[in-house]
Structure formats: C-alpha cells, structure tokens
Amino acid sequence: MVEIASGKLGVGLVPEVGGSIAYFRLNRNGASVDLMRPLSEGDRGRRDPLGVAMFPMVPYANRIAGNCFSFRGRSFEVKPNFPPDPLNVHGSGWLLPWTVARVAADEAVLELSRNGAAEPHQYVARQRFKLSPERLLVHIEVRNSGTTAMPFGFGQHPWFIRDADVTVRFVAGAFWIEGTDGIPTEKIRTPPELGFTDPTHLPKARRNNCYGLWDGLIEITWPSRRIGLRIEADPVFKHLMLYCDPARTAFCLEPQTNVVGAFNMVEEDLHGYDAGVIVLEPGAAAGGSISFVPFEL
C-alpha cells in the first residue's frame, strides 16, 4: 500500500487494485475517523475493486447501451467486464493495475497506459493525489494515445459509510430517469421529491440515478460521528451519480463528466441534453480535480 499524510489526514492507495484509494482518514484526538468506506483486508486480498474506498472511471463513466456506439461513421463495441452485469461497466481503468509514477510524503501519482489494448480506446491516464492539512485533492487526466479522435469521459467513484443518520446535500437541475440495464431514458427537471437541495437522509428505497446540471458541490454529514465532508468538483464534472441501497452499508456519490450512456448520444441532436461527451483528437488530453474537505460538526 502507498500511504501519504498531511496534518491529521491520511490516505492509503492500492495501485494494483484499479489505482484506487484504500482509505481516507482523519486523526481526531488519537482516533481514526473514516471519511470513506475503507478497504477490508479480505477485499484487498481478493483485489476486489468494489471493496475500495474510491476507484477511477476511465475512459468513460458508467455504461454504454448495448455495449456498442457509433462515432464519425464508425461502429465500436465493448465487452462485458463485470459478470453477471451484461454491460461494460465504468470502462477499463478500475479493473487494471496502475503504476506508481511518483511518491512523496503528502503526494502520489499513479499512471495507466492502454496502448494496443483490445478495446476501442487507446489512452494514458494519470491520477494525482495531493494532501494538505485541510483537504485531499484528486486530479484525474486522460490522453488519447490512439491514432483517431474518440469520445472520452472520466470520473471518480467513492463509497461512503451509510450511518443511520447520514445526510446528503447537493444541487442539480436535471434528473435522468433510469431505464433498462441502468441506461437513462429521459432527462427531466429534478422533481423536489428526488432532490437534495437541503440536507436530506438517504431514501429507504434503492436509487441508481444520474443527475445533470450539477453545481459541483456536495455536503455529507455523519452527525453521530460529529464529522462532515464537503466535495468540490471542477466544472468538467457536469454529472453526479447517486447509488444507494438500504441493504448495503455504503452509498455512492460519483462526480463524472458524462451522463450514463452518453456515447450513444454523440451523433444525435443533443440540444438541451448536454451529455458531457469529451472528444479528444490524437494526443489531446482532458482532466479535472475534485477536493474532499472534512469538517467538524
């Protein structure tokens, strides 16, 4: 495990498990307070990316309808990568080992190269994890290392502990209705019943929805643990995915550039939809930063 620290904050990284975060913790009066759901020793031994605290989504976030898409007159296919799910989920980055490019006391850089891979996207991805006494800053960047222009997307997939009294607050003007296989079918204005404009407890029903027109801010509080976490994302992260299931002890709020199924919308009239597809010419790159700032209650 690669470990970095600054002040009272500490982060553990597991490059071999999808370039993921194993833990993000605050040392408070000699006791550790987890700010994300930590990776267990069992899941680490199995190299299970679904057990980590946060993993990257690259070269796109979430899913592609039917595992195929068209771009500039060409058709591309991706293969299912996480059985029994029938679709390719979150691209390839989270399922591959990353290389440690640089480590310092308070900073680490991980890299992944997918040149010549048996998938449509050829890319080089980089993640920079920088700790200060006040925050964790995560910068993710992807460069098109192929020979043709391609649509890209990226994001981060953190898991948070679902205490009984946890609250969530964020502002998003659009809500994508989930359809078959998790692919959204329609974009609507966010109904008040599905919004989190004020601090709100998680619903008692399962949710797996993408929000658009997100302002880039999230506030999570765990009152019983007297701790909160503010998330600040760059404008490139236009969408936010909420996943929560009352049967699970963790939930997700995933900042991402593209809406679910965005690659299936590339050649359609996207007026008013703003699917978040980033087209990169050969050699071009795109990236963005997300900050995680803990605060005491």
Backbone torsions as a table, in degrees:
resi	resn	phi	psi	omega
1	MET	NA	136.8	174.8
2	VAL	-93.8	124.3	-176.1
3	GLU	-121.3	136.1	176.1
4	ILE	-129.8	158.3	-176.9
5	ALA	-154.1	155.0	173.5
6	SER	-158.8	124.1	-177.2
7	GLY	59.0	-125.5	-179.1
8	LYS	-94.3	3.2	-176.3
9	LEU	-102.3	142.8	176.5
10	GLY	-140.7	146.1	179.6
11	VAL	-134.2	136.6	172.0
12	GLY	-113.5	134.8	-178.8
13	LEU	-116.6	143.6	175.1
14	VAL	-122.3	86.1	-177.2
15	PRO	-56.1	-34.8	-176.2
16	GLU	-73.2	-15.6	178.5
17	VAL	-105.9	69.5	174.9
18	GLY	68.5	23.0	-178.7
19	GLY	60.7	41.7	-168.2
20	SER	-101.0	164.8	169.2
21	ILE	-88.4	130.3	176.8
22	ALA	-88.4	-37.2	176.9
23	TYR	-155.9	153.3	172.0
24	PHE	-136.3	114.6	-169.0
25	ARG	-133.3	153.3	172.4
26	LEU	-113.9	130.4	174.1
27	ASN	-89.9	112.5	-177.8
28	ARG	-121.3	109.7	178.6
29	ASN	55.3	40.3	176.7
30	GLY	84.9	-2.1	179.3
31	ALA	-114.9	142.9	-179.7
32	SER	-87.0	132.9	176.1
33	VAL	-116.8	118.0	-179.6
34	ASP	-76.8	130.1	178.3
35	LEU	-99.4	-11.5	169.9
36	MET	-136.6	161.3	176.2
37	ARG	-64.6	118.8	-173.5
38	PRO	-78.0	153.6	175.8
39	LEU	-73.6	127.5	177.6
40	SER	-79.3	160.3	178.1
41	GLU	-63.4	-36.3	178.6
42	GLY	-63.2	-46.5	179.5
43	ASP	-67.8	-33.8	177.2
44	ARG	-66.2	-41.8	178.4
45	GLY	-62.9	-33.6	178.0
46	ARG	-85.1	-5.2	-175.3
47	ARG	53.2	47.8	-177.4
48	ASP	-89.6	109.1	-178.3
49	PRO	-67.0	-20.3	177.5
50	LEU	-76.2	-5.2	178.2
51	GLY	-100.1	-4.1	-174.9
52	VAL	-77.8	171.5	176.7
53	ALA	-76.9	-36.5	177.9
54	MET	-162.2	135.7	175.8
55	PHE	-127.1	155.8	-179.2
56	PRO	-83.5	149.7	173.5
57	MET	-113.6	114.3	-176.7
58	VAL	-163.4	138.7	11.5
59	PRO	-88.4	14.5	170.7
60	TYR	-161.5	167.5	179.4
61	ALA	-105.1	138.1	173.9
62	ASN	72.0	-122.9	-166.7
63	ARG	-127.8	164.8	172.6
64	ILE	-121.3	127.8	-177.0
65	ALA	-61.8	128.9	177.7
66	GLY	66.5	9.1	-179.2
67	ASN	59.9	27.4	177.5
68	CYS	-151.2	154.4	177.6
69	PHE	-154.1	161.3	177.7
70	SER	-116.0	144.2	178.9
71	PHE	-151.4	121.3	178.4
72	ARG	50.3	46.3	173.9
73	GLY	84.1	1.3	179.2
74	ARG	-116.1	149.9	176.9
75	SER	-106.3	142.0	-178.8
76	PHE	-131.3	147.3	177.8
77	GLU	-125.9	146.6	171.5
78	VAL	-122.8	154.5	-176.8
79	LYS	-100.7	149.4	172.9
80	PRO	-54.0	138.0	-174.9
81	ASN	-127.3	1.7	-179.1
82	PHE	-149.1	72.2	-179.5
83	PRO	-54.3	145.8	7.8
84	PRO	-88.3	8.0	178.0
85	ASP	-60.6	129.3	-177.3
86	PRO	-75.3	-12.3	-175.9
87	LEU	-108.4	159.0	170.1
88	ASN	-70.9	127.4	-172.5
89	VAL	-112.2	122.3	171.7
90	HIS	63.3	16.8	179.9
91	GLY	75.5	-157.7	-172.5
92	SER	-104.5	-21.3	-170.3
93	GLY	-59.6	-37.2	-174.0
94	TRP	-76.0	-11.2	-178.2
95	LEU	-105.5	5.7	-175.0
96	LEU	-120.2	152.3	174.4
97	PRO	-73.9	137.8	177.0
98	TRP	-102.0	160.1	179.9
99	THR	-100.3	139.6	175.4
100	VAL	-81.2	112.7	-179.1
101	ALA	-90.1	-32.2	-179.1
102	ARG	-160.8	143.3	175.7
103	VAL	-138.8	134.3	170.8
104	ALA	-132.2	-177.9	-176.9
105	ALA	-60.9	-36.8	-174.8
106	ASP	-121.6	14.6	-174.7
107	GLU	-153.1	145.0	174.7
108	ALA	-145.5	147.4	178.2
109	VAL	-125.7	128.7	177.1
110	LEU	-116.7	147.0	-178.5
111	GLU	-134.6	153.8	177.5
112	LEU	-142.7	130.4	177.6
113	SER	-118.0	130.5	-179.6
114	ARG	-123.8	52.2	176.5
115	ASN	-83.7	132.2	178.8
116	GLY	74.4	12.7	-178.8
117	ALA	-74.8	157.2	-179.7
118	ALA	-84.1	61.2	177.7
119	GLU	-153.0	161.3	-175.9
120	PRO	-61.5	-36.0	-174.1
121	HIS	-90.9	130.7	168.4
122	GLN	-108.5	123.2	-172.8
123	TYR	-155.9	162.0	170.0
124	VAL	-123.1	124.0	-179.6
125	ALA	-113.9	148.9	180.0
126	ARG	-139.9	138.0	173.4
127	GLN	-123.3	132.8	176.1
128	ARG	-117.0	124.4	179.2
129	PHE	-110.2	115.9	-176.3
130	LYS	-124.9	121.9	178.1
131	LEU	-102.8	139.4	165.6
132	SER	-124.6	173.4	178.9
133	PRO	-61.8	-18.2	-175.5
134	GLU	-103.6	-22.8	-169.8
135	ARG	-158.4	162.3	166.9
136	LEU	-107.7	123.9	176.3
137	LEU	-109.1	126.5	178.4
138	VAL	-118.4	118.6	177.0
139	HIS	-110.1	128.7	177.3
140	ILE	-120.4	138.3	-178.6
141	GLU	-139.7	143.6	176.4
142	VAL	-131.2	136.3	178.5
143	ARG	-120.1	134.6	177.2
144	ASN	-74.9	108.6	179.5
145	SER	-98.7	8.4	177.9
146	GLY	-85.2	-172.9	-176.3
147	THR	-104.1	-1.9	178.8
148	THR	-133.1	156.8	176.0
149	ALA	-65.3	145.4	-179.1
150	MET	-146.8	152.0	172.1
151	PRO	-76.7	139.5	179.7
152	PHE	-132.1	165.1	171.7
153	GLY	-160.6	166.8	179.2
154	PHE	-162.8	166.0	178.9
155	GLY	-177.2	-176.2	176.1
156	GLN	-126.4	146.2	-173.9
157	HIS	-122.7	79.4	178.6
158	PRO	-82.3	152.9	174.5
159	TRP	-116.5	132.1	-178.2
160	PHE	-119.1	148.3	-178.7
161	ILE	-69.3	131.3	-178.5
162	ARG	-95.7	79.5	170.1
163	ASP	-66.7	157.4	-179.0
164	ALA	-61.9	-29.3	-175.5
165	ASP	-105.9	12.7	-177.8
166	VAL	-62.3	142.8	175.0
167	THR	-125.6	154.1	-178.9
168	VAL	-132.5	140.8	175.2
169	ARG	-139.3	130.2	171.0
170	PHE	-159.9	162.0	-178.7
171	VAL	-119.9	122.8	177.7
172	ALA	-143.1	128.9	-174.6
173	GLY	-82.3	-15.1	-175.5
174	ALA	-127.7	151.3	-179.0
175	PHE	-135.5	127.9	179.6
176	TRP	-98.9	122.2	-179.6
177	ILE	-73.0	127.2	-178.2
178	GLU	-75.1	134.1	177.7
179	GLY	-117.1	-150.6	-177.9
180	THR	-61.9	137.8	176.8
181	ASP	59.0	24.8	177.7
182	GLY	78.9	4.2	179.8
183	ILE	-86.6	125.9	-178.6
184	PRO	-68.6	148.5	-176.7
185	THR	-110.0	-21.2	-173.4
186	GLU	-158.4	141.9	176.1
187	LYS	-104.1	126.5	-179.9
188	ILE	-130.9	168.2	172.3
189	ARG	-68.2	138.5	-176.0
190	THR	-60.6	117.4	177.2
191	PRO	-68.0	146.2	179.0
192	PRO	-55.6	-33.1	-178.7
193	GLU	-68.3	-20.6	-178.4
194	LEU	-110.0	6.5	-178.9
195	GLY	-92.8	164.8	178.9
196	PHE	-132.6	38.7	-177.3
197	THR	-62.6	-34.8	173.8
198	ASP	-106.9	158.4	177.2
199	PRO	-53.8	124.0	-170.8
200	THR	-134.7	139.3	173.6
201	HIS	-71.8	152.8	178.9
202	LEU	-66.5	146.3	-178.9
203	PRO	-66.8	158.2	178.6
204	LYS	-85.2	-4.6	176.3
205	ALA	-106.4	159.7	177.5
206	ARG	-67.5	138.6	174.2
207	ARG	-131.0	140.5	175.5
208	ASN	-148.6	77.0	-169.6
209	ASN	-129.7	147.1	177.1
210	CYS	-101.4	132.6	176.4
211	TYR	-107.9	142.0	176.5
212	GLY	-117.0	175.8	-176.8
213	LEU	52.2	40.0	179.7
214	TRP	-79.6	140.6	-176.3
215	ASP	-85.6	1.5	174.2
216	GLY	88.9	6.6	-178.5
217	LEU	-122.3	141.3	173.9
218	ILE	-137.1	143.5	172.2
219	GLU	-130.1	121.7	177.8
220	ILE	-115.5	136.0	176.1
221	THR	-127.7	142.7	172.8
222	TRP	-119.6	84.0	-172.5
223	PRO	-56.2	-39.8	-177.3
224	SER	-66.5	-24.0	177.5
225	ARG	-100.4	-0.2	176.5
226	ARG	56.7	42.6	-179.2
227	ILE	-142.1	150.8	175.8
228	GLY	-137.7	167.2	-179.7
229	LEU	-140.6	124.7	175.5
230	ARG	-103.8	132.1	179.9
231	ILE	-114.0	128.9	-178.7
232	GLU	-125.7	117.0	-175.4
233	ALA	-115.7	145.6	175.8
234	ASP	-62.5	157.5	-177.8
235	PRO	-59.9	-20.3	179.3
236	VAL	-62.6	-24.2	177.6
237	PHE	-86.6	84.4	-173.9
238	LYS	-82.6	-14.5	-173.6
239	HIS	-125.8	154.5	-179.4
240	LEU	-136.8	126.5	179.1
241	MET	-100.6	130.7	174.1
242	LEU	-109.7	123.4	172.2
243	TYR	-126.5	123.3	174.9
244	CYS	-149.4	143.6	-178.8
245	ASP	-142.5	121.4	-177.5
246	PRO	-60.8	-15.6	177.9
247	ALA	-79.9	-9.3	-176.9
248	ARG	-110.4	155.0	-179.1
249	THR	-93.8	6.8	178.6
250	ALA	-138.8	158.0	176.4
251	PHE	-137.6	167.0	-174.9
252	CYS	-127.9	141.7	167.3
253	LEU	-131.0	109.1	-165.8
254	GLU	-113.8	103.0	174.1
255	PRO	-68.1	128.8	-178.3
256	GLN	-148.3	154.7	-178.1
257	THR	-75.0	-39.5	-171.0
258	ASN	-112.0	150.2	172.0
259	VAL	-70.5	157.4	176.3
260	VAL	-59.4	132.2	180.0
261	GLY	76.3	17.3	-174.7
262	ALA	-61.4	-34.7	-177.2
263	PHE	-65.4	-19.8	176.3
264	ASN	-81.2	-3.1	-178.8
265	MET	-111.0	0.6	-171.6
266	VAL	-57.1	-44.1	-174.0
267	GLU	-100.3	14.4	175.4
268	GLU	-97.1	171.6	173.0
269	ASP	-76.5	108.7	-175.4
270	LEU	-98.2	18.6	-178.4
271	HIS	-57.8	120.3	179.2
272	GLY	85.0	-5.2	-178.1
273	TYR	-99.2	-38.9	175.6
274	ASP	49.8	66.5	-173.1
275	ALA	-73.8	-13.4	174.9
276	GLY	83.3	17.9	177.8
277	VAL	-71.7	133.5	177.4
278	ILE	-110.9	113.9	179.4
279	VAL	-90.7	122.0	-179.6
280	LEU	-113.6	124.1	172.4
281	GLU	-73.0	163.0	178.6
282	PRO	-53.4	128.8	-179.5
283	GLY	86.6	-12.1	-178.5
284	ALA	-82.6	155.8	-176.9
285	ALA	-136.3	158.2	174.4
286	ALA	-144.3	152.3	-179.6
287	GLY	-164.6	177.3	179.0
288	GLY	-169.5	163.1	-176.1
289	SER	-117.4	149.1	174.3
290	ILE	-131.2	131.2	177.6
291	SER	-108.6	141.6	177.7
292	PHE	-119.7	112.8	-171.1
293	VAL	-119.0	107.0	178.1
294	PRO	-75.9	153.4	175.2
295	PHE	-148.2	151.7	-179.1
296	GLU	-84.6	146.2	175.8
297	LEU	-99.0	NA	NA
